[in-house]
Amino acid sequence: MTEQPTQPGVVPYVEWHTGPRRMLTIDLRSKGTFLSSTARDRIVPTVGIDGRQYVVYWGRVFFEVPADRAVHVAVSLQDGVQASSMLVEPGEQGEGAYLDYLADFTAGRATLVRPAPQA
């Protein structure tokens, strides 16, 4: 486990790592009909960082991750159907990484993407 301090509201990286770190922001959203808003109230998202699972809330969540190597990120829902994962490539210390997760309850699928940089 790293001994470096973590900002309040940020889930610390708890695996052994002594190198540089950066912030990973994941925006957890859903879309669909009224039924999807009801499902959203009952289904809780889970984020996995390098295999370690965290039950989180809908909206924007923040994780501390290594900056000097790739990190596996997975997002799943309690329904066990809508899951998505990806590798986040290494980046500079202090440089943030942003992922967007969209659960489409009407279509029954989910996507996890790294949005293109804004010009």
Phi, psi and omega per residue, in radians:
M1 nan 2.488 3.135
T2 -1.308 2.552 3.135
E3 -1.717 0.049 -3.117
Q4 -1.307 2.503 -3.129
P5 -1.223 2.626 3.129
T6 -2.013 2.556 3.108
Q7 -1.198 2.622 3.075
P8 -1.070 2.468 3.133
G9 1.473 0.009 3.139
V10 -1.913 2.269 3.095
V11 -1.303 2.097 -3.086
P12 -1.267 2.690 3.035
Y13 -1.394 2.084 -2.980
V14 -1.808 -0.089 3.066
E15 -1.377 2.858 -3.121
W16 -1.149 2.117 3.105
H17 -2.872 2.156 -3.129
T18 -1.947 0.018 -3.113
G19 -1.463 -2.961 -3.125
P20 -1.181 2.690 -3.122
R21 -2.214 2.882 3.050
R22 -2.598 3.011 -3.085
M23 -1.688 2.314 3.023
L24 -1.939 2.150 3.098
T25 -1.890 2.258 3.073
I26 -2.115 2.179 3.110
D27 -1.717 1.920 -3.083
L28 -1.705 1.945 -3.073
R29 -2.243 2.885 3.058
S30 -2.409 2.763 3.058
K31 -2.508 2.888 3.118
G32 2.411 -2.691 -3.055
T33 -1.556 -3.005 3.067
F34 -0.991 -0.635 3.119
L35 -1.017 -0.653 -3.119
S36 -1.174 -0.608 3.110
S37 -1.193 -0.593 3.064
T38 -1.170 -0.771 3.123
A39 -1.101 -0.704 -3.137
R40 -1.050 -0.630 3.120
D41 -1.188 -0.400 -3.062
R42 -1.849 -0.334 -3.077
I43 -1.892 2.170 -3.067
V44 -1.761 2.342 3.091
P45 -1.353 2.658 3.055
T46 -2.206 2.296 3.107
V47 -1.932 2.319 3.064
G48 -1.917 2.234 3.081
I49 -2.050 1.963 -3.093
D50 0.873 0.723 3.060
G51 1.555 -0.201 3.123
R52 -1.612 2.230 -3.030
Q53 -1.656 2.430 3.095
Y54 -2.284 2.162 3.026
V55 -1.405 2.162 -3.048
V56 -2.183 -2.896 -3.121
Y57 -2.103 2.857 3.064
W58 -1.209 2.575 -3.124
G59 1.986 -2.694 -3.082
R60 -1.621 2.227 3.106
V61 -2.192 2.674 -3.022
F62 -2.179 2.353 3.125
F63 -2.281 2.529 2.997
E64 -1.580 2.268 -3.136
V65 -2.372 2.767 3.063
P66 -1.080 2.483 3.116
A67 -1.663 -0.305 -3.009
D68 -1.726 0.124 3.100
R69 -2.713 2.866 3.119
A70 -1.199 2.618 -3.138
V71 -2.217 2.320 3.081
H72 -1.512 2.206 3.141
V73 -2.121 2.281 3.088
A74 -2.300 2.472 3.058
V75 -2.202 2.298 3.104
S76 -2.443 2.863 3.104
L77 -2.012 2.807 -3.113
Q78 -1.107 -0.307 3.128
D79 -1.245 -0.228 3.084
G80 1.302 0.040 -3.087
V81 -1.832 -0.783 -3.012
Q82 -1.635 1.594 -3.119
A83 -2.307 2.657 3.122
S84 -2.697 2.609 3.119
S85 -2.585 2.850 3.112
M86 -2.847 2.851 2.997
L87 -1.678 2.285 3.056
V88 -1.708 2.120 -3.060
E89 -1.198 2.787 3.108
P90 -1.071 2.747 3.121
G91 -2.618 3.133 -3.140
E92 -1.305 2.586 3.062
Q93 -1.077 2.358 -3.125
G94 1.558 -0.385 3.086
E95 -1.350 2.273 -3.133
G96 -1.512 2.782 3.027
A97 -2.133 2.469 -3.090
Y98 -2.222 2.293 3.062
L99 -2.181 2.614 -3.136
D100 -2.127 2.119 3.106
Y101 -1.947 2.211 3.129
L102 -2.182 2.054 3.074
A103 -1.702 2.060 3.102
D104 -1.762 1.693 -3.073
F105 -1.172 -0.538 -3.135
T106 -1.188 -0.784 -3.135
A107 -1.482 -0.282 3.133
G108 1.279 0.617 3.117
R109 -2.470 2.903 -3.129
A110 -2.445 2.664 3.092
T111 -2.326 2.523 3.049
L112 -2.218 2.012 -3.052
V113 -2.336 2.776 2.983
R114 -1.813 1.883 -3.082
P115 -1.040 2.626 3.082
A116 -1.175 2.535 3.119
P117 -1.080 2.508 3.114
Q118 -1.401 2.338 -3.127
A119 -1.419 nan nan
